[in-house]
Amino acid sequence: MAEAPLKLHVSAAVLGEDSQIFRDAWKVRKEVFCDEQNVAEENEKDEDDKRSWHIVCYLDHADGTSEPVGTVRLVPPVTPEVKKLREAMPGYEGPAKRVNGTYCKVGRLCSTRRKGGVGRLLVEAIIRFAEENRMEVGVRDKDGKPIPGTEAEWNGKFCAHAQIAARDFWERVGFVVDENMGMWIEEEIPHCGMWREARLSALCG
């Protein structure tokens, strides 16, 4: 007998760290990345959290309660100053090719449920949010404040620093490997760079 599908819903996208959505996101991230994959908490919660959009997937129970079972974040494009500071930090780990441009980064994707489509649901939700709120996801400074001007507009591209073990998943949700970015290690885990472009017809201001 087939298992009944999970009853899931995703939250609205919320900016920054001061919300219940972020606290639920952190609960999931801590369980998956820190407890299961041994990533240090001080590295998992980084300077991008306060300037990123966060979405949480909830599992709905029959008694009317729900629990957070997955999360993803959208990091808006960084200013050149922020990028230089980040890459100058001791121990900086990243791709061989330094990628320029006002792209968004999809990351911190994780789920406590390995089945049920949580990951796909989250990726599609965060991408749809960006497509429908193009001006909201433009360049922001280190404190999450928007920077006005057409030069700060998001270019419609999404980048993911994907764990090599999860590459097949990212390909299934429309991301393509960038061989020029090479393979690198983050928190002792092999990663590669992958890209997806927004659907132009879906982009809104």
ZAVO-313151 format. One line per field, with one value per residue: x, y, z of N, C-alpha, C in turn; chain; residue number from 1. Coordinates in nm, 4 decimals. Each point is the difference from the previous one (the first is absolute). Layout:
<nodes>
n_xx = c(X/...)
n_yy = c(Y/...)
n_zz = c(Z/...)
ca_xx = c(X/...)
ca_yy = c(Y/...)
ca_zz = c(Z/...)
c_xx = c(X/...)
c_yy = c(Y/...)
c_zz = c(Z/...)
unit = c(A/...)
pos = c(NUM/...)
</nodes>
This chain:
<nodes>
n_xx = c(0.0846/-0.0279/0.1078/-0.0774/-0.0264/0.1141/-0.0612/0.0400/0.0561/0.0208/0.0893/-0.0370/0.0621/0.0901/0.0226/0.1237/0.0532/-0.0718/-0.0227/-0.1220/-0.0201/0.0804/-0.0662/-0.1087/0.0433/0.0386/-0.1163/-0.0500/0.0563/-0.0261/-0.1212/-0.0162/0.0355/-0.0453/-0.1192/-0.0486/0.0329/-0.0154/-0.0864/0.1019/-0.0701/0.1195/0.0195/-0.0889/-0.0033/-0.0143/0.0863/-0.0241/-0.0165/0.0601/0.0633/-0.0401/-0.0667/-0.0830/-0.0081/-0.1087/0.0238/-0.1313/0.0108/-0.1168/-0.0294/-0.0543/0.0773/0.0372/0.0955/0.1112/0.0937/0.1055/0.0014/0.0040/0.1083/-0.0057/0.1096/-0.0355/0.1272/-0.0390/0.0155/0.1314/0.0336/0.0742/-0.0349/-0.1249/-0.0010/0.0659/-0.0812/-0.1014/0.0473/0.0121/-0.1110/0.0697/0.0558/-0.0106/-0.1139/0.0324/-0.0764/0.0574/-0.1147/0.0460/-0.1213/-0.0132/-0.0600/-0.1178/0.0569/-0.1025/0.0232/-0.0312/-0.0263/0.0798/-0.0070/-0.0962/-0.0109/-0.0840/-0.0705/0.0511/-0.1263/-0.0813/0.1145/0.0500/0.1112/-0.0664/-0.0870/0.1062/0.0697/-0.1089/-0.0216/0.1286/0.0036/-0.1168/0.0411/0.1193/-0.0571/-0.0773/0.1221/0.0191/-0.0732/-0.0718/0.0393/0.0007/0.1073/0.0474/0.0110/0.1076/-0.0779/-0.0024/0.0590/-0.1105/0.0665/-0.0457/-0.0666/-0.0072/0.1170/-0.0951/-0.0601/-0.0765/0.0975/-0.0807/0.1195/-0.0093/0.0789/0.0450/0.0521/-0.0075/-0.0415/0.1189/-0.0230/-0.0323/0.1039/-0.0315/-0.0210/0.1096/0.0513/-0.0625/0.0474/0.0709/0.0884/0.0957/0.0863/0.0731/0.0502/-0.0132/-0.1044/0.0173/0.0767/-0.0647/0.0647/-0.1188/0.0531/0.1102/-0.0864/0.0180/0.0252/-0.1047/0.0270/-0.1247/-0.0633/-0.0920/-0.0677/-0.0413/-0.1266/0.0448/-0.0885/0.0696/0.1027/-0.0118/-0.0493)
n_yy = c(-0.1195/0.0893/0.0688/0.0529/0.0880/0.0608/0.0517/0.0745/0.1031/0.1002/0.0597/0.1214/0.0676/-0.0142/0.1305/-0.0450/0.0292/0.1111/-0.1308/-0.0474/0.0503/0.1009/0.0146/-0.0205/0.0914/0.0756/-0.0315/0.0118/0.1169/0.0291/-0.0544/0.0549/0.1277/0.0427/-0.0539/0.0000/0.1220/0.0267/0.0851/0.0777/0.0199/0.0418/-0.1100/-0.0779/0.0690/0.0570/0.0867/-0.0996/-0.0630/0.1074/-0.0339/-0.1188/-0.0566/-0.0333/-0.1264/-0.0391/-0.1300/-0.0059/-0.0975/-0.0134/-0.0009/-0.1185/0.0264/0.0454/-0.0712/0.0676/-0.0568/0.0783/-0.0303/0.1247/0.0443/0.1228/0.0563/0.1238/-0.0075/0.1254/0.0628/-0.0162/0.0992/0.0655/0.0964/-0.0461/-0.0144/0.1157/0.0502/-0.0612/0.0311/0.1109/-0.0588/-0.0193/-0.0938/0.1090/-0.0654/-0.0249/0.0282/-0.0754/0.0051/0.1237/-0.0175/0.0811/0.1133/0.0533/-0.1172/-0.0819/-0.0297/-0.1193/-0.0015/-0.0669/-0.0704/-0.0345/-0.1281/-0.0102/0.0192/-0.1196/-0.0212/0.0048/0.0245/-0.0019/-0.0579/-0.0741/-0.0247/-0.0111/-0.0729/-0.0655/-0.0094/-0.0210/-0.0821/-0.0536/0.0015/-0.0415/-0.0901/-0.0156/0.0087/0.0203/0.1072/-0.0880/-0.0796/0.1298/0.0670/-0.0623/0.0960/0.0076/0.1072/-0.0344/0.1185/0.0255/-0.0209/0.1239/-0.0011/0.0230/0.0537/0.0180/-0.0012/-0.0951/-0.0819/-0.0567/-0.0072/-0.1322/0.0085/-0.1241/0.0079/-0.0954/-0.0736/-0.0544/-0.0428/0.1297/-0.0173/-0.1277/0.0292/0.0754/-0.1015/-0.0767/0.0986/-0.0389/-0.0375/0.0740/-0.1008/0.0869/-0.0667/0.1255/-0.0219/-0.1159/-0.0736/0.0304/0.0261/-0.0197/0.0338/-0.0280/0.0712/-0.0903/0.1114/0.0343/0.0813/0.0410/0.0081/0.0927/0.0185/0.1207/-0.0334/0.0487/-0.0890/-0.0567/0.0675/0.0452/0.1222)
n_zz = c(0.0000/-0.0925/0.0375/0.0929/-0.0964/0.0229/0.1052/-0.1020/0.0602/-0.0836/0.0743/0.0330/-0.0944/0.0959/0.0057/0.0135/0.1191/-0.0037/-0.0022/0.0196/-0.1220/0.0310/0.1130/-0.0745/-0.0868/0.1017/0.0513/-0.1225/-0.0259/0.1254/-0.0140/-0.1203/-0.0008/0.1173/0.0263/-0.1251/-0.0464/0.1285/-0.0530/0.0281/0.1120/0.0431/-0.0724/0.0567/0.1113/-0.1192/-0.0542/-0.0846/0.1146/0.0485/-0.1127/0.0460/-0.1005/0.0982/-0.0401/0.0647/-0.0076/0.0172/0.0883/-0.0594/0.1296/0.0246/0.1052/-0.1187/0.0557/-0.0021/-0.0740/0.0225/-0.1297/-0.0408/-0.0601/-0.0506/-0.0471/-0.0248/-0.0382/0.0247/-0.1161/0.0056/0.0797/-0.0884/0.0864/0.0090/-0.1311/-0.0102/0.0929/-0.0613/-0.1196/0.0742/0.0443/0.1132/-0.0765/-0.0794/-0.0190/-0.1237/-0.1051/-0.0942/-0.0641/0.0113/0.0413/-0.1024/0.0309/-0.0274/0.0248/0.0161/0.1248/-0.0466/0.1292/0.0837/-0.1132/0.0822/0.0312/0.1008/-0.1118/-0.0190/0.0319/-0.1042/-0.0656/0.1230/-0.0443/-0.0866/0.0964/0.0783/-0.0861/-0.0376/0.1299/0.0270/-0.1048/0.0291/0.1267/-0.0403/-0.0776/0.1050/0.0521/-0.1291/0.0216/0.0674/-0.0984/-0.0246/-0.0356/0.1075/0.0925/0.0783/0.0154/-0.1283/-0.0022/-0.0730/-0.1111/-0.0127/-0.1167/-0.1296/0.0375/0.0896/-0.1185/0.0480/-0.0430/0.0881/0.0587/0.0176/0.1067/-0.0070/0.1231/-0.0910/0.1014/-0.0262/0.1228/-0.0072/-0.0792/0.0081/0.1285/0.0087/-0.0663/0.0859/0.0747/-0.1060/0.0924/-0.0566/-0.0008/0.0683/-0.1024/-0.0436/0.0803/-0.0638/0.0787/0.1109/0.1118/0.0518/0.1166/-0.0717/-0.0731/-0.0986/-0.0690/-0.0753/-0.1023/0.0196/-0.1188/0.0210/-0.1115/0.0371/0.0119/-0.1131/-0.0449/0.1010/-0.0516/0.1234/0.0041)
ca_xx = c(-0.0846/0.0804/-0.0104/-0.0770/0.0888/0.0117/-0.0740/0.1026/-0.0218/0.1187/-0.0234/0.0398/0.1417/0.0206/0.1351/0.0735/0.0048/-0.0910/-0.1340/-0.0193/0.0401/0.1438/0.0293/-0.0333/0.1018/0.1229/-0.0199/0.0223/0.1401/0.0843/-0.0140/0.0574/0.1387/0.0869/-0.0067/0.0223/0.1169/0.1104/0.0402/0.0007/-0.1115/0.0449/0.0189/-0.1296/-0.0738/0.1013/-0.0355/-0.1023/-0.1352/-0.0783/-0.0323/-0.0592/-0.1406/-0.0091/-0.1276/-0.0049/-0.1048/-0.0592/-0.0801/-0.1258/-0.0467/-0.1454/-0.0546/0.0004/0.1320/0.0944/0.1404/0.0899/0.0736/0.0926/0.0194/0.0913/0.0121/0.0406/0.0937/-0.0003/0.1339/0.0796/0.0757/0.1416/0.0727/-0.0292/0.0648/0.1435/0.0214/-0.0254/0.1059/0.1257/-0.0037/0.0863/-0.0672/-0.1084/-0.0080/-0.0956/0.0314/0.1223/-0.0366/-0.0742/-0.1144/-0.0461/-0.1364/-0.1013/-0.0790/-0.0429/0.0513/-0.0943/0.0820/-0.0458/-0.1142/0.0092/-0.1272/0.0081/-0.0744/0.0706/-0.0995/-0.1180/0.0099/0.0226/0.1034/-0.0523/-0.1005/0.0695/0.0718/-0.0959/-0.0620/0.0911/0.0198/-0.1232/0.0014/0.0926/-0.0549/-0.1163/0.0402/0.1339/0.0623/0.0277/0.1183/0.1186/0.1181/-0.0184/0.1266/0.0251/-0.1073/-0.1251/-0.0707/0.0092/0.0793/-0.0765/0.0719/-0.0127/0.1194/-0.0148/-0.1087/0.0332/0.0134/-0.0846/0.0703/0.0136/0.1171/-0.0014/0.1207/-0.0653/0.0808/0.0150/-0.0915/-0.1362/0.0003/-0.1120/-0.1220/0.0012/-0.0263/-0.1431/-0.0787/0.0306/0.1314/0.1018/0.1346/0.0969/0.1284/0.1067/0.0116/0.0765/-0.0504/0.0716/-0.0422/-0.0575/-0.0277/0.0453/-0.0968/0.0238/-0.1062/0.0177/-0.0878/-0.1075/-0.0778/-0.1320/-0.0478/-0.1417/-0.0877/-0.0157/-0.1419/-0.0530/0.0608/-0.0858/0.0725)
ca_yy = c(0.1195/0.1211/0.0957/0.1205/0.1147/0.0931/0.1255/0.1020/0.1359/0.0837/0.1338/0.1137/0.0340/0.1030/0.0547/0.0195/-0.0981/0.0343/-0.0519/-0.1406/-0.0763/-0.0249/-0.0898/-0.1353/-0.0360/-0.0334/-0.1297/-0.1042/0.0064/-0.0525/-0.1459/-0.0636/0.0358/-0.0043/-0.1275/-0.1144/0.0152/0.0493/0.1371/0.0823/0.0948/0.1356/0.0087/-0.0213/0.1270/0.0932/0.1407/0.0156/-0.0281/0.1207/0.0677/-0.1000/-0.0384/-0.1370/-0.0701/-0.1249/-0.0964/-0.0597/-0.1216/0.0174/-0.1208/-0.0159/0.0709/0.1435/0.0585/-0.0155/0.0064/0.0338/-0.1171/0.0373/0.1437/0.0470/0.1457/0.0701/0.1074/0.0980/0.0369/0.0772/0.1133/-0.0355/0.0148/-0.1171/-0.1154/0.0070/-0.0304/-0.1428/-0.0798/0.0285/-0.0597/-0.1169/-0.1273/0.0064/-0.1132/0.0302/-0.0533/0.0446/0.1151/0.1029/0.0351/0.1369/0.0239/0.0144/-0.1225/-0.0441/-0.1311/-0.0878/-0.0827/-0.0499/-0.0883/-0.1241/-0.0555/-0.1133/-0.1074/-0.0310/-0.0303/0.0847/0.1147/0.1250/0.0792/0.0595/0.0995/0.1186/0.0664/0.0660/0.1112/0.1140/0.0535/0.0715/0.1259/0.0932/0.0390/0.0865/0.1171/0.0261/0.1188/-0.0249/-0.0844/0.0652/0.0094/0.0512/0.0133/-0.1024/0.0032/-0.0369/0.1162/0.0043/0.1044/0.0404/0.0211/-0.1114/-0.0837/-0.0913/-0.0937/-0.1419/-0.0318/-0.1121/-0.1276/-0.0628/-0.0855/-0.0870/-0.0726/-0.1282/-0.1132/-0.0961/-0.1116/0.0424/0.0552/-0.0542/0.0705/0.1344/-0.0132/-0.0296/0.1223/0.0959/0.0636/-0.0574/0.0144/0.0898/-0.0694/0.0978/0.0318/-0.1063/-0.0642/0.0524/-0.0560/0.0872/-0.0783/-0.1367/-0.0631/0.0422/0.0791/0.0490/0.1115/-0.0314/0.1184/-0.0072/0.1334/0.0258/0.0012/0.1420/0.0357/0.0046/0.1086/0.1138/0.1044)
ca_zz = c(0.0000/-0.0127/0.1092/-0.0297/-0.0212/0.1114/-0.0115/0.0172/-0.0497/0.0140/0.0541/-0.0824/0.0129/0.1023/-0.0038/0.1240/0.1086/0.1094/-0.0277/0.0338/-0.1179/0.0061/0.1127/-0.0457/-0.0991/0.0719/0.0659/-0.1002/-0.0417/0.1074/0.0037/-0.1183/-0.0282/0.1180/0.0710/-0.0887/-0.0871/0.0836/-0.0305/0.1211/0.0025/-0.0310/-0.1448/-0.0656/0.0078/-0.0483/-0.0166/-0.1035/0.0493/0.0263/-0.1251/-0.0891/0.0109/0.0503/-0.0128/0.0757/-0.0340/0.1200/-0.0090/0.0722/0.0668/0.0070/0.1161/-0.0257/0.0225/-0.1103/0.0408/-0.1101/-0.0481/-0.1061/-0.0178/-0.1034/0.0036/-0.1215/0.0317/-0.1084/-0.0461/0.0958/-0.0523/-0.0186/0.1263/0.0825/-0.0624/0.0267/0.1412/0.0205/-0.0604/0.0700/0.1332/0.0163/-0.0170/-0.0989/-0.0911/-0.1048/-0.1323/-0.0655/-0.0824/0.0714/-0.0835/0.0166/-0.0453/0.1050/0.0094/0.1331/0.0382/0.0691/0.0864/0.1296/-0.0244/0.0762/0.0465/0.0919/-0.0658/-0.1238/-0.1020/0.0068/-0.0890/0.0735/-0.0643/-0.1237/0.0377/0.0498/-0.1089/-0.0885/0.0731/0.0117/-0.1346/-0.0356/0.0752/-0.0646/-0.1297/0.0195/0.0797/-0.0526/0.0571/0.1419/0.0185/-0.0535/0.0868/0.1358/0.0714/0.1014/0.0992/-0.0639/-0.0532/-0.1464/-0.0638/-0.1175/-0.1250/-0.0940/0.0057/0.1137/-0.0256/-0.0165/-0.1420/-0.0394/0.0100/0.1317/0.0172/0.1178/0.0363/0.0292/0.0431/-0.1089/0.0241/-0.0335/-0.1364/-0.0778/0.0397/-0.0573/-0.1432/-0.0185/0.0177/-0.1050/0.0077/-0.0879/0.0560/-0.0627/0.0122/0.0213/0.1421/0.0618/0.1208/0.1165/0.1281/0.1028/0.1212/-0.0268/-0.0895/-0.1387/-0.0622/-0.1364/-0.0323/-0.0937/-0.0359/-0.0628/-0.0354/0.0235/-0.1173/-0.0310/-0.0051/0.1363/0.0765/0.0318/0.0715)
c_xx = c(0.0882/-0.0212/-0.0812/0.0963/0.0028/-0.0837/0.0957/-0.0515/0.1260/-0.0402/0.0201/0.1503/0.0153/0.1461/0.0600/-0.0211/-0.1061/-0.1426/-0.0082/0.0399/0.1496/0.0341/-0.0328/0.1017/0.1288/-0.0116/0.0285/0.1465/0.0931/-0.0059/0.0734/0.1489/0.0922/0.0012/0.0352/0.1304/0.1195/0.0558/-0.0081/-0.1115/0.0438/0.0280/-0.1323/-0.0849/0.0988/-0.0540/-0.1075/-0.1421/-0.0837/-0.0362/-0.0657/-0.1487/-0.0063/-0.1414/0.0108/-0.1143/-0.0466/-0.0770/-0.1229/-0.0476/-0.1521/-0.0616/0.0026/0.1324/0.0879/0.1417/0.0870/0.0828/0.0980/0.0128/0.0946/0.0114/0.0443/0.0887/-0.0005/0.1415/0.0720/0.0631/0.1445/0.0789/-0.0205/0.0708/0.1496/0.0310/-0.0148/0.1165/0.1353/0.0059/0.0924/-0.0809/-0.1134/0.0078/-0.1045/0.0468/0.1283/-0.0261/-0.0810/-0.1113/-0.0453/-0.1443/-0.0986/-0.0935/-0.0443/0.0552/-0.1070/0.0814/-0.0660/-0.1264/0.0189/-0.1382/0.0261/-0.0763/0.0646/-0.0957/-0.1151/0.0075/0.0247/0.1008/-0.0481/-0.1006/0.0664/0.0717/-0.0965/-0.0649/0.0920/0.0270/-0.1231/-0.0080/0.0893/-0.0561/-0.1148/0.0339/0.1399/0.0678/0.0347/0.1310/0.1236/0.1108/-0.0356/0.1352/0.0102/-0.1067/-0.1364/-0.0789/0.0171/0.0831/-0.0711/0.0876/-0.0067/0.1209/-0.0074/-0.1097/0.0533/-0.0013/-0.0810/0.0664/0.0084/0.1253/-0.0189/0.1391/-0.0487/0.0992/0.0043/-0.0987/-0.1430/-0.0104/-0.1194/-0.1304/-0.0056/-0.0240/-0.1482/-0.0865/0.0507/0.1335/0.1010/0.1383/0.0834/0.1382/0.1142/0.0186/0.0770/-0.0718/0.0824/-0.0606/-0.0544/-0.0366/0.0272/-0.0956/0.0256/-0.1223/0.0339/-0.0993/-0.1029/-0.0871/-0.1371/-0.0429/-0.1491/-0.0764/-0.0331/-0.1455/-0.0597/0.0519/-0.0955/0.0837/-0.0271)
c_yy = c(0.1245/0.0926/0.1215/0.1166/0.0913/0.1245/0.1130/0.1372/0.0813/0.1380/0.1054/0.0204/0.1174/0.0428/0.0087/-0.1068/0.0203/-0.0443/-0.1450/-0.0885/-0.0298/-0.0941/-0.1445/-0.0491/-0.0436/-0.1345/-0.1145/-0.0027/-0.0582/-0.1525/-0.0661/0.0298/-0.0166/-0.1379/-0.1190/0.0105/0.0637/0.1362/0.0821/0.1040/0.1398/0.0186/-0.0150/0.1268/0.1109/0.1407/0.0219/-0.0190/0.1261/0.0761/-0.0937/-0.0176/-0.1473/-0.0545/-0.1306/-0.0860/-0.0670/-0.1267/0.0176/-0.1330/-0.0010/0.0771/0.1523/0.0692/-0.0197/0.0111/0.0362/-0.1215/0.0340/0.1501/0.0262/0.1512/0.0527/0.1165/0.0993/0.0343/0.0869/0.1207/-0.0450/0.0069/-0.1214/-0.1227/-0.0018/-0.0353/-0.1491/-0.0836/0.0234/-0.0637/-0.1209/-0.1289/0.0024/-0.1193/0.0320/-0.0527/0.0570/0.1244/0.0972/0.0521/0.1417/0.0135/0.0008/-0.1207/-0.0235/-0.1395/-0.0762/-0.0952/-0.0371/-0.0850/-0.1285/-0.0437/-0.1148/-0.1199/-0.0273/-0.0353/0.0992/0.1259/0.1328/0.0893/0.0698/0.1099/0.1303/0.0759/0.0744/0.1199/0.1212/0.0623/0.0773/0.1338/0.1028/0.0502/0.0996/0.1284/0.0456/0.1191/-0.0184/-0.0751/0.0583/0.0088/0.0626/0.0065/-0.1042/-0.0056/-0.0323/0.1155/0.0062/0.1172/0.0393/0.0160/-0.1207/-0.0921/-0.1020/-0.1033/-0.1417/-0.0352/-0.1211/-0.1361/-0.0459/-0.0861/-0.0852/-0.0582/-0.1356/-0.1025/-0.1017/-0.1156/0.0333/0.0540/-0.0494/0.0696/0.1367/-0.0039/-0.0264/0.1239/0.1130/0.0700/-0.0765/0.0279/0.0976/-0.0614/0.0967/0.0361/-0.1070/-0.0654/0.0519/-0.0593/0.1108/-0.0880/-0.1494/-0.0772/0.0499/0.0709/0.0303/0.1133/-0.0395/0.1236/-0.0365/0.1433/0.0113/-0.0115/0.1459/0.0432/0.0158/0.1193/0.1167/0.1039/-0.0046)
c_zz = c(0.0000/0.1189/-0.0437/-0.0199/0.1218/-0.0262/0.0373/-0.0411/0.0231/0.0491/-0.1077/0.0170/0.0959/-0.0018/0.1400/0.1052/0.1075/-0.0303/0.0456/-0.1173/0.0060/0.1149/-0.0365/-0.1031/0.0695/0.0702/-0.0966/-0.0424/0.1057/0.0029/-0.1161/-0.0148/0.1208/0.0653/-0.0895/-0.0786/0.0711/-0.0427/0.1286/-0.0061/-0.0394/-0.1489/-0.0743/0.0026/-0.0349/-0.0202/-0.1056/0.0527/0.0160/-0.1266/-0.1015/0.0251/0.0372/-0.0192/0.0775/-0.0523/0.1286/-0.0347/0.0870/0.0569/0.0116/0.1154/-0.0170/0.0253/-0.1240/0.0539/-0.1198/-0.0408/-0.1123/-0.0115/-0.1161/0.0163/-0.1361/0.0414/-0.1157/-0.0432/0.1025/-0.0685/-0.0219/0.1298/0.0897/-0.0558/0.0284/0.1448/0.0261/-0.0516/0.0663/0.1385/0.0071/-0.0164/-0.1001/-0.0939/-0.1056/-0.1334/-0.0578/-0.0835/0.0836/-0.0900/0.0317/-0.0485/0.1148/0.0019/0.1441/0.0265/0.0774/0.0868/0.1308/-0.0160/0.0787/0.0460/0.0955/-0.0545/-0.1348/-0.1130/0.0132/-0.0829/0.0674/-0.0720/-0.1258/0.0313/0.0439/-0.1117/-0.0908/0.0691/0.0051/-0.1363/-0.0454/0.0735/-0.0688/-0.1324/0.0145/0.0755/-0.0400/0.0669/0.1477/0.0201/-0.0682/0.1039/0.1346/0.0690/0.1105/0.1079/-0.0600/-0.0575/-0.1519/-0.0489/-0.1289/-0.1237/-0.0903/0.0029/0.1126/-0.0229/-0.0181/-0.1483/-0.0452/0.0076/0.1453/0.0001/0.1251/0.0189/0.0501/0.0526/-0.1141/0.0149/-0.0388/-0.1422/-0.0819/0.0351/-0.0659/-0.1504/-0.0258/0.0178/-0.0903/0.0044/-0.0860/0.0587/-0.0826/0.0202/0.0289/0.1469/0.0755/0.1173/0.1165/0.1269/0.0894/0.1188/-0.0213/-0.0902/-0.1422/-0.0591/-0.1459/-0.0241/-0.1048/-0.0204/-0.0553/-0.0301/0.0262/-0.1309/-0.0294/0.0019/0.1389/0.0790/0.0163/0.0737/0.1475)
unit = c(A/A/A/A/A/A/A/A/A/A/A/A/A/A/A/A/A/A/A/A/A/A/A/A/A/A/A/A/A/A/A/A/A/A/A/A/A/A/A/A/A/A/A/A/A/A/A/A/A/A/A/A/A/A/A/A/A/A/A/A/A/A/A/A/A/A/A/A/A/A/A/A/A/A/A/A/A/A/A/A/A/A/A/A/A/A/A/A/A/A/A/A/A/A/A/A/A/A/A/A/A/A/A/A/A/A/A/A/A/A/A/A/A/A/A/A/A/A/A/A/A/A/A/A/A/A/A/A/A/A/A/A/A/A/A/A/A/A/A/A/A/A/A/A/A/A/A/A/A/A/A/A/A/A/A/A/A/A/A/A/A/A/A/A/A/A/A/A/A/A/A/A/A/A/A/A/A/A/A/A/A/A/A/A/A/A/A/A/A/A/A/A/A/A/A/A/A/A/A/A/A/A/A/A/A)
pos = c(1/2/3/4/5/6/7/8/9/10/11/12/13/14/15/16/17/18/19/20/21/22/23/24/25/26/27/28/29/30/31/32/33/34/35/36/37/38/39/40/41/42/43/44/45/46/47/48/49/50/51/52/53/54/55/56/57/58/59/60/61/62/63/64/65/66/67/68/69/70/71/72/73/74/75/76/77/78/79/80/81/82/83/84/85/86/87/88/89/90/91/92/93/94/95/96/97/98/99/100/101/102/103/104/105/106/107/108/109/110/111/112/113/114/115/116/117/118/119/120/121/122/123/124/125/126/127/128/129/130/131/132/133/134/135/136/137/138/139/140/141/142/143/144/145/146/147/148/149/150/151/152/153/154/155/156/157/158/159/160/161/162/163/164/165/166/167/168/169/170/171/172/173/174/175/176/177/178/179/180/181/182/183/184/185/186/187/188/189/190/191/192/193/194/195/196/197/198/199/200/201/202/203/204/205)
</nodes>
